[in-house]
Amino acid sequence: MKKFYKYFKPEIPAAILGIIFVGSVAFIELYQIQLMAEIIDNGIANSNFDIILSVGLKMIWLALLGAILAILGLVFPSQVSNNFALRLRDALFQRIQTFSIKNMTNFSTASLVTRLTNDVNFLQRTIMMCLRLLVRAPVFLFTSVYFTYLVSPELSWVMLGAVIFLSGILVYVVTHGFSRFVRLQKMVDNMNRKVQETLMNIRVIKSFVREDFEDDGFDKENKELFNASVNAMNLMIIMNPALTGAIHFATLFIVWISSYLIVDMNLIHVGDLLVFINYLRFTMFSMNMITNVLMMISRSRASVIRIGEVLDTEADILPKEDAVVIEDMKGVLKFENVSFRYYADAQDVLTNINLTINPGEHIGIIGSTGSGKSTLVNLLSRLIDVTGEESQLMILISEI
């Protein structure tokens, strides 16, 4: 993650402001519930219209303030995530531009396109979600449990039990989600590769009437992507019924216990019951938000690895610092014992090539498919570099 920090660092002040605004909105929403309880217990119960009016006006002003802060809490995280993605895409594209043909053999074109677009966009959305929901949800969660305990320790146990139950499901979902999302990203790469190959070779496909064959190949890739997507999303489906069930059962327990605390023991008020139920919903939905964010973070690990592979790949052909730009160059091109292999553990494609081309000469390179003609031309233009220890490719400058 350290390699990504430099793209995020310029946005730290804006990110901090966004966190402050989002957290402030969360506290305002929680305080609004306390004001509602005050209206019920002090205003409606005592038929005091002055309390209802004064507290109601306070709620209106807080709602207006919350709306303004909510807008700012959306603008700043959006700015941070978009600027981060802008810098990261630019860095990725610049790095790809330095790759030689040998470097490009490590990545398919479809994979590079996916990393430059889909993976970067997913990291952008993850940062956006983290700056908003990962701030908002913990504020709701811990503050709701704390306020519930202050009012009634008995009812706080119900909420704590629901939180522990959902936390267990959350741990299971997050720990089992990473491998599934890595496989999903690979299936996206395969799909992009298949589409790219088909579109690039559409004339050949039509000439040899291979449409049915290509349709079958696409159908296979499409089904594999579908299965990987369903397999990954099934984990998220677990949270929705678990969340709904926890809310309903916890609400029943709170109402049941509150009936004794209000009617028989007179320890809490009706307004407190409203506060508990609303805090319960805030707590449960905050758990759901945390789950969504953690799942995005888990899935983004796959994108981080894939993007990091591109950023960590060093170009094997770099210009020398003392290189001299020659204008109107004329001279002799000379190969001396030139050898080349694409991989360190592979066989040589070219071995001990000796060739001299004088000014004004024309040569023809002939050979069967795979004999190394394209490799020789790529060496000539230095799209790839020689690999033999004694290989030399020289341009001898002359005054001709």
VMD Tcl script that draws the C-alpha trace (Angstrom):
set ca {
  {0.00 0.00 0.00}
  {2.97 2.32 0.45}
  {3.35 2.73 -3.30}
  {-0.21 4.15 -3.47}
  {0.29 6.62 -0.63}
  {2.01 9.21 -2.81}
  {-1.08 9.42 -5.02}
  {-3.31 9.95 -1.97}
  {-1.00 12.25 0.02}
  {-1.95 15.58 -1.69}
  {-5.61 14.94 -0.78}
  {-5.08 14.36 2.95}
  {-6.35 17.86 4.01}
  {-9.52 17.43 1.93}
  {-9.95 13.90 3.29}
  {-9.73 15.15 6.88}
  {-12.35 17.83 6.17}
  {-14.61 15.21 4.60}
  {-14.26 12.97 7.67}
  {-15.14 15.88 9.97}
  {-18.24 16.77 7.94}
  {-19.45 13.16 7.70}
  {-18.90 12.57 11.43}
  {-20.71 15.80 12.30}
  {-23.77 14.74 10.29}
  {-23.83 11.40 12.12}
  {-23.77 13.11 15.53}
  {-26.54 15.49 14.45}
  {-28.75 12.58 13.39}
  {-28.19 10.84 16.73}
  {-28.93 14.03 18.64}
  {-32.16 14.46 16.70}
  {-33.40 11.20 18.24}
  {-32.74 12.59 21.73}
  {-34.74 15.69 20.86}
  {-37.64 13.54 19.66}
  {-37.64 11.75 23.01}
  {-37.69 15.12 24.79}
  {-40.75 16.19 22.79}
  {-42.59 12.97 23.71}
  {-41.62 12.82 27.41}
  {-41.72 16.53 28.28}
  {-43.85 18.17 25.61}
  {-46.58 15.71 24.64}
  {-46.78 13.94 28.05}
  {-47.21 17.29 29.88}
  {-49.22 19.00 27.10}
  {-46.57 21.74 27.01}
  {-46.70 23.38 23.58}
  {-43.78 25.71 24.35}
  {-41.41 22.76 24.75}
  {-42.74 21.17 21.56}
  {-42.23 24.42 19.64}
  {-38.76 25.25 20.99}
  {-37.42 21.73 20.54}
  {-39.09 21.46 17.12}
  {-37.39 24.68 15.96}
  {-34.07 23.35 17.22}
  {-34.62 20.17 15.19}
  {-35.38 22.23 12.06}
  {-32.18 24.26 12.41}
  {-30.17 21.11 13.05}
  {-31.75 19.51 9.98}
  {-30.70 22.49 7.82}
  {-27.19 22.41 9.27}
  {-27.04 18.67 8.71}
  {-28.09 19.08 5.07}
  {-25.27 21.58 4.45}
  {-22.70 19.37 6.21}
  {-23.99 16.32 4.32}
  {-23.38 18.07 1.00}
  {-19.86 19.01 2.05}
  {-19.37 15.48 3.36}
  {-20.17 14.22 -0.13}
  {-18.17 16.81 -2.11}
  {-14.83 16.40 -0.32}
  {-14.65 12.56 -0.37}
  {-15.69 12.66 -4.03}
  {-12.92 15.13 -4.80}
  {-10.36 13.04 -2.90}
  {-11.27 9.75 -4.61}
  {-11.43 11.27 -8.10}
  {-8.08 13.04 -7.77}
  {-6.50 9.85 -6.43}
  {-7.81 7.88 -9.42}
  {-6.59 10.62 -11.79}
  {-3.02 10.42 -10.49}
  {-3.02 6.64 -10.38}
  {-4.29 6.24 -13.96}
  {-1.70 8.73 -15.17}
  {1.09 6.87 -13.37}
  {-0.09 3.52 -14.75}
  {-0.28 4.82 -18.31}
  {3.17 6.41 -18.08}
  {4.62 3.16 -16.74}
  {3.02 1.13 -19.54}
  {4.48 3.56 -22.09}
  {7.99 2.63 -20.87}
  {7.42 -1.11 -21.36}
  {9.27 -2.92 -24.11}
  {7.75 -5.71 -26.16}
  {9.38 -8.17 -23.75}
  {7.70 -6.44 -20.80}
  {4.38 -6.53 -22.59}
  {4.57 -10.33 -22.88}
  {4.00 -10.46 -19.09}
  {0.59 -8.78 -19.46}
  {-2.13 -9.26 -22.01}
  {-3.61 -6.14 -23.58}
  {-7.02 -7.00 -22.13}
  {-5.50 -7.33 -18.65}
  {-3.78 -3.94 -18.89}
  {-7.02 -2.31 -20.04}
  {-8.89 -3.88 -17.11}
  {-6.24 -2.75 -14.61}
  {-6.19 0.77 -16.00}
  {-9.98 1.16 -15.95}
  {-11.92 -1.36 -13.88}
  {-9.35 -1.86 -11.09}
  {-8.61 1.86 -10.72}
  {-12.32 2.70 -10.72}
  {-12.92 0.12 -8.00}
  {-10.16 1.61 -5.84}
  {-11.74 5.02 -6.40}
  {-15.14 3.76 -5.18}
  {-13.50 2.03 -2.22}
  {-11.82 5.24 -1.06}
  {-15.11 7.09 -1.49}
  {-16.94 4.49 0.62}
  {-14.21 4.46 3.29}
  {-14.23 8.24 3.71}
  {-18.02 8.28 4.09}
  {-19.40 5.00 5.42}
  {-16.34 3.88 7.36}
  {-16.61 7.14 9.33}
  {-20.39 7.30 9.58}
  {-20.94 3.65 10.57}
  {-18.57 3.49 13.61}
  {-20.01 6.76 14.92}
  {-23.51 5.27 14.76}
  {-22.40 1.94 16.18}
  {-20.38 2.97 19.23}
  {-22.38 6.07 20.10}
  {-25.70 4.20 19.93}
  {-24.46 1.39 22.19}
  {-22.97 3.91 24.63}
  {-26.08 6.10 24.84}
  {-28.27 3.03 25.27}
  {-26.13 1.86 28.17}
  {-26.35 5.29 29.85}
  {-30.14 5.28 29.74}
  {-30.76 1.59 30.50}
  {-28.00 -1.00 31.04}
  {-30.63 -3.74 30.80}
  {-31.59 -2.82 27.23}
  {-27.99 -2.31 26.16}
  {-27.40 -6.08 26.51}
  {-29.95 -6.75 23.79}
  {-28.16 -4.40 21.40}
  {-24.75 -5.78 22.36}
  {-25.95 -9.33 21.63}
  {-27.19 -8.30 18.17}
  {-23.85 -6.59 17.47}
  {-21.88 -9.70 18.47}
  {-24.10 -11.91 16.27}
  {-23.64 -9.70 13.22}
  {-19.91 -9.31 13.93}
  {-19.46 -13.08 13.65}
  {-21.19 -13.10 10.27}
  {-19.12 -10.10 9.17}
  {-15.84 -11.86 10.01}
  {-16.94 -14.92 8.04}
  {-17.95 -12.87 5.00}
  {-14.74 -10.84 4.90}
  {-12.36 -13.78 5.43}
  {-13.99 -15.88 2.70}
  {-14.51 -13.06 0.23}
  {-10.97 -12.25 -0.94}
  {-10.26 -15.43 -2.93}
  {-13.65 -15.26 -4.61}
  {-13.16 -11.69 -5.76}
  {-9.65 -12.44 -7.04}
  {-11.16 -15.17 -9.22}
  {-13.89 -12.76 -10.35}
  {-11.29 -10.24 -11.56}
  {-9.49 -12.98 -13.50}
  {-12.76 -13.91 -15.19}
  {-13.25 -10.25 -16.16}
  {-9.76 -10.31 -17.73}
  {-10.62 -13.45 -19.69}
  {-13.85 -11.93 -20.94}
  {-12.11 -8.75 -22.09}
  {-9.42 -10.81 -23.80}
  {-12.00 -12.89 -25.66}
  {-13.93 -9.82 -26.84}
  {-10.74 -8.07 -27.94}
  {-9.48 -11.07 -29.92}
  {-12.83 -11.51 -31.63}
  {-13.18 -7.87 -32.63}
  {-9.58 -7.58 -33.85}
  {-9.89 -10.70 -36.00}
  {-13.49 -10.30 -37.14}
  {-12.51 -10.36 -40.84}
  {-10.62 -13.63 -40.47}
  {-13.49 -15.13 -38.48}
  {-16.01 -14.21 -41.16}
  {-13.73 -15.31 -43.97}
  {-13.42 -18.81 -42.53}
  {-17.04 -18.90 -41.30}
  {-16.02 -19.43 -37.67}
  {-18.83 -17.42 -36.05}
  {-20.36 -20.46 -34.34}
  {-16.98 -21.49 -32.91}
  {-16.38 -18.00 -31.52}
  {-19.93 -17.87 -30.12}
  {-19.26 -21.10 -28.23}
  {-15.99 -19.69 -26.86}
  {-17.66 -16.47 -25.75}
  {-20.51 -18.40 -24.16}
  {-18.00 -20.41 -22.13}
  {-16.20 -17.28 -20.88}
  {-19.52 -15.58 -20.16}
  {-20.77 -18.51 -18.06}
  {-17.51 -18.66 -16.11}
  {-17.78 -14.94 -15.36}
  {-21.41 -15.42 -14.33}
  {-20.54 -18.28 -11.98}
  {-17.64 -16.36 -10.42}
  {-19.86 -13.31 -9.91}
  {-22.67 -15.33 -8.34}
  {-20.18 -17.16 -6.13}
  {-18.76 -13.86 -4.86}
  {-22.11 -12.13 -4.41}
  {-23.59 -15.05 -2.46}
  {-21.51 -13.93 0.51}
  {-23.15 -10.51 0.48}
  {-26.60 -12.10 0.33}
  {-25.98 -13.62 3.78}
  {-25.88 -10.19 5.41}
  {-29.32 -8.96 4.31}
  {-31.47 -11.66 5.97}
  {-29.12 -11.71 8.96}
  {-29.48 -7.94 9.35}
  {-33.28 -8.03 8.97}
  {-33.65 -10.91 11.42}
  {-31.39 -9.26 13.99}
  {-33.38 -6.00 13.79}
  {-36.77 -7.74 14.17}
  {-35.78 -10.04 17.02}
  {-33.89 -7.29 18.86}
  {-36.88 -4.94 18.49}
  {-39.18 -7.60 19.96}
  {-36.85 -8.11 22.92}
  {-36.55 -4.37 23.52}
  {-40.33 -3.85 23.44}
  {-40.86 -6.86 25.69}
  {-38.30 -5.76 28.26}
  {-39.41 -2.13 28.03}
  {-42.97 -3.15 28.91}
  {-41.73 -4.21 32.35}
  {-39.35 -1.27 32.74}
  {-42.04 1.28 31.82}
  {-45.25 -0.22 33.29}
  {-44.11 -2.28 36.26}
  {-40.86 -0.67 37.38}
  {-41.22 2.86 35.92}
  {-37.48 3.03 35.21}
  {-37.66 4.48 31.69}
  {-40.08 6.66 29.71}
  {-41.93 6.06 26.47}
  {-39.55 8.45 24.71}
  {-36.64 6.28 25.84}
  {-38.26 3.30 24.10}
  {-38.40 5.32 20.86}
  {-34.73 6.20 21.33}
  {-33.78 2.56 21.86}
  {-35.60 1.33 18.77}
  {-34.10 4.06 16.56}
  {-30.62 3.49 18.01}
  {-31.06 -0.21 17.35}
  {-31.81 0.44 13.69}
  {-28.87 2.82 13.44}
  {-26.64 0.15 15.00}
  {-27.82 -2.64 12.72}
  {-27.56 -0.56 9.55}
  {-24.12 0.67 10.60}
  {-23.06 -2.98 10.83}
  {-24.38 -3.48 7.30}
  {-22.45 -0.43 6.08}
  {-19.27 -1.70 7.74}
  {-19.77 -5.08 6.06}
  {-20.18 -3.47 2.63}
  {-17.07 -1.36 3.12}
  {-14.97 -4.26 4.39}
  {-16.12 -6.39 1.46}
  {-15.09 -3.61 -0.91}
  {-11.73 -3.39 0.86}
  {-11.36 -7.16 0.61}
  {-12.17 -7.06 -3.08}
  {-9.93 -4.04 -3.63}
  {-6.97 -6.10 -2.37}
  {-7.15 -7.98 -5.66}
  {-7.12 -4.69 -7.57}
  {-4.23 -3.39 -5.45}
  {-2.17 -6.49 -6.26}
  {-2.95 -6.28 -9.98}
  {-2.14 -2.56 -10.20}
  {0.98 -3.06 -8.06}
  {2.26 -5.68 -10.52}
  {2.25 -3.05 -13.27}
  {3.82 -0.33 -11.11}
  {6.51 -2.74 -9.85}
  {7.50 -3.91 -13.34}
  {10.67 -2.12 -14.32}
  {11.23 -1.42 -18.00}
  {14.07 -3.58 -19.31}
  {15.04 -0.96 -21.92}
  {15.98 2.43 -20.53}
  {17.82 5.30 -22.26}
  {21.29 6.00 -20.96}
  {21.80 9.19 -18.99}
  {24.73 10.21 -21.22}
  {22.88 9.43 -24.47}
  {23.52 11.87 -27.33}
  {20.86 12.91 -29.83}
  {22.25 12.61 -33.38}
  {20.63 14.50 -36.20}
  {20.85 13.40 -39.86}
  {22.56 10.19 -38.82}
  {24.39 8.10 -41.43}
  {26.49 5.08 -40.76}
  {26.87 1.32 -40.68}
  {24.53 -0.99 -38.77}
  {26.37 -3.98 -37.36}
  {25.27 -7.11 -35.45}
  {28.07 -9.01 -33.66}
  {27.16 -12.39 -32.15}
  {23.66 -11.14 -31.34}
  {21.51 -13.58 -29.35}
  {18.07 -13.12 -27.86}
  {15.62 -15.05 -25.70}
  {12.27 -13.82 -24.38}
  {12.53 -15.55 -20.99}
  {15.57 -16.38 -18.85}
  {14.82 -20.09 -18.76}
  {13.79 -20.35 -22.44}
  {15.81 -21.24 -25.52}
  {17.36 -18.58 -27.73}
  {15.11 -17.31 -30.50}
  {18.19 -15.88 -32.25}
  {21.73 -17.20 -31.72}
  {25.02 -15.58 -32.77}
  {23.62 -13.40 -35.53}
  {26.34 -11.52 -37.43}
  {25.14 -8.90 -39.88}
  {26.51 -5.72 -41.42}
  {24.33 -3.25 -43.34}
  {26.17 -0.43 -45.11}
  {24.61 2.92 -46.04}
  {22.34 2.63 -49.06}
  {22.07 -1.15 -48.93}
  {18.73 -2.99 -48.98}
  {18.35 -6.40 -47.37}
  {15.58 -8.96 -47.27}
  {14.85 -11.16 -44.25}
  {13.13 -14.43 -45.14}
  {12.23 -17.50 -43.15}
  {9.39 -19.68 -41.98}
  {6.85 -18.65 -39.36}
  {8.50 -18.46 -35.95}
  {12.05 -18.29 -37.30}
  {12.70 -14.90 -35.66}
  {12.16 -12.38 -38.46}
  {10.01 -10.04 -36.32}
  {12.40 -10.46 -33.40}
  {15.32 -9.39 -35.59}
  {13.47 -6.27 -36.76}
  {12.46 -5.45 -33.18}
  {16.11 -5.69 -32.15}
  {17.01 -3.37 -34.99}
  {14.67 -0.66 -33.70}
  {15.49 -1.55 -30.05}
  {11.95 -2.44 -29.14}
  {13.70 -5.32 -27.38}
  {17.31 -5.65 -26.19}
  {19.94 -8.30 -26.84}
  {20.35 -10.94 -24.12}
  {23.61 -12.70 -25.00}
  {26.65 -11.80 -22.89}
  {28.83 -11.23 -25.96}
  {26.06 -9.72 -28.10}
  {26.64 -6.30 -29.59}
  {24.37 -4.23 -31.79}
  {26.18 -1.14 -33.03}
  {25.61 1.81 -35.32}
  {28.93 3.06 -36.55}
  {28.69 6.76 -37.37}
  {30.39 7.93 -40.50}
  {30.56 11.09 -42.55}
  {29.01 9.55 -45.65}
}
mol new
graphics top color blue
foreach p $ca { graphics top sphere $p radius 0.5 }
foreach p [lrange $ca 0 end-1] q [lrange $ca 1 end] { graphics top cylinder $p $q radius 0.2 }
display resetview
